[in-house]
Amino acid sequence: MISIDYHEQTKHHFNRFARSLGYLDWATQPNPFRRYAGAPILELPRRALAADRPYDALFDGSADPAPVNDDSIGEFLRCSMGLSAWKQFGDSRWALRVNPSSGNLHPTETYVIRGGRVWHYAVREHALEERCAFEEPANHQPSNHQPANHQPSNYQPAFLVALSSIHWREAWKYGERAFRYCQHDAGHAIGTMRLAAALLGWRLALLPRWSDAQIAALLGLDRDADYGDAEREEPECVAVVTAGDPQPGIDQDPSTLAAAAAAGSWRGTANRLSDRRVDWPIIDQVSAATRYPGVAETESGARDPKSQTSNPNTRSSKNARSVIITRRSALAFDAQSGLRRDAFLAMLRRLLPSSAPWDAIDWPPQVHLVLFVHRVEELVPGIYAYLRDDAVQAEWKAAMRGEFLWERVEADLFLLVPIDCRRLANRLSCDQDIAEDGFFSLAMIARLEASLRERGEWFYRRLFWECGLIGQVLYLEAEAVGARATGIGCFYDDPVHDMLGLTGHAWQSLYHFSMGVPVEDRRLTSEPGYAWEGMEGTETV
Ligand SMILES: Cc1cc2nc3c(=O)[nH]c(=O)nc-3n(C[C@H](O)[C@H](O)[C@H](O)COP(=O)(O)O)c2cc1C
């Protein structure tokens, strides 16, 4: 399988990193902001609409739904894909965003489809660029502009959001491994969008009936003339956002909407992000091999509606919006602070698929955790397994080292080895201190080969999306307890598998993660993400 070959080829080994340029060519550093010159601009409203929602509302679906309009869509984008701060050190100035990204390179572009328009989100300006005006098919519901006599009784205003990736942005720094990072980032973006939807009392669900080719047609990504020699965008996913039941949007046949957009009136040409580029053919190959063909007309797009159960913990007084906007990656941890056991367990429970953001995706958990626990009170340091699906225990027991204890600590948490694993975690995560100095770090272990064989190579991307979603939940959970987290894309793949006793491609580590009390870099100065917002609500420390 091309995806598994790609995965094998892009592993980091103790004696050899995955192929990249090996140095940063600053002359070709990609512009992090895509723009479409000539596309009309709609400035988005700048009001913070959801400043008073408690943190738990992100997960329990308790926020009152906001009306779907320009104001609330502006708030939705601001709290998912917007800028969170501008940082400066010496002459260098760079933006951070609400969604994290490997190397802060931000390959993910965002589109909104609503009312017969396809809009591209211009992040720096917090504005929408009108890429396309088209005649909405009368039978297509995800629109706020349907005449009343076309709406079924259960109709709720809805719109679509879609994501694409510009691989070059990540490949510039990371070479061949970059495709993985683009997929992690897409997963984080799905998570930020699902939770920003929850902030506004909405639901968000990916639309499995849309093929990648249909998404490309909807977003105009297949319009060669609009890109010229600019870097192309790869379609990733499209989702319905609604205050009501997303199921009508999920069931909708995509073909009429995709065709209507393709026949619409398109405006704007993409900016070129770098003067020169290095080609990484293996990325083009894996990208082509993992394109999603969509669901055949005969198959139903329907899925089990997931209930949104409340997941109570001790942090309900937190303000959800400020947790979202102040999320940051830690650069270093203090190597001494501990996390309370109940807080740790509550965080892990957020990863169970019973509440948001897990209702955004339509597959059961394929990714489970191996944790390196360093400083969690009343928990012996060691290597633990956290299973997001009980049924996996027997499989993992059989696949992993026979000497692991499998001592149940809590419902889904098992102690494998009581050991001081700080140095081990550091070494396995590319010798990064963040894996050692926090409360814990972890490896996300995915069912790789079987899930690709059962579903198709396109599922390779979704395994990374699931990892990104896990990471996004943990990023917010860290902020909510006054700590901080960091995604870790750099780890030595097979040494992780060897440590666990895993062989072959059945289970592979796809993403690492860490959490602790951060040590700030005081040399950096910070400004708000948008000049019209004060620093309040944009910084915690
Ligand atoms: C997929 C992914 C992989 C990452 N890998 C690492 C890593 O290996 N080491 C690290 O220090 N930070 C890592 N980060 C953190 C990013 O550098 C960070 O998200 C980025 O600089 C933006 O900063 P922010 O998260 O504070 O907005 C990773 C983030 C993501 C999303």
The ligand as an ORCA input file, in Angstrom:
! r2SCAN-3c Opt
* xyz 0 1
  C       1.233     18.287     14.549
  C       2.097     19.106     15.457
  C       3.379     18.688     15.742
  C       4.183     19.441     16.606
  N       5.434     18.987     16.928
  C       6.198     19.667     17.819
  C       7.440     19.141     18.259
  O       7.865     18.045     17.862
  N       8.156     19.874     19.156
  C       7.710     21.098     19.625
  O       8.405     21.728     20.438
  N       6.517     21.608     19.232
  C       5.753     20.916     18.356
  N       4.518     21.397     17.983
  C       4.036     22.687     18.492
  C       4.115     23.750     17.394
  O       5.447     24.147     17.224
  C       3.203     24.929     17.742
  O       1.872     24.498     17.638
  C       3.409     26.096     16.802
  O       4.674     26.673     16.989
  C       2.353     27.167     17.014
  O       2.374     27.630     18.338
  P       1.071     27.608     19.228
  O       0.656     26.170     19.368
  O       1.511     28.223     20.532
  O       0.012     28.401     18.523
  C       3.691     20.653     17.150
  C       2.389     21.060     16.858
  C       1.596     20.297     16.028
  C       0.188     20.742     15.754
*
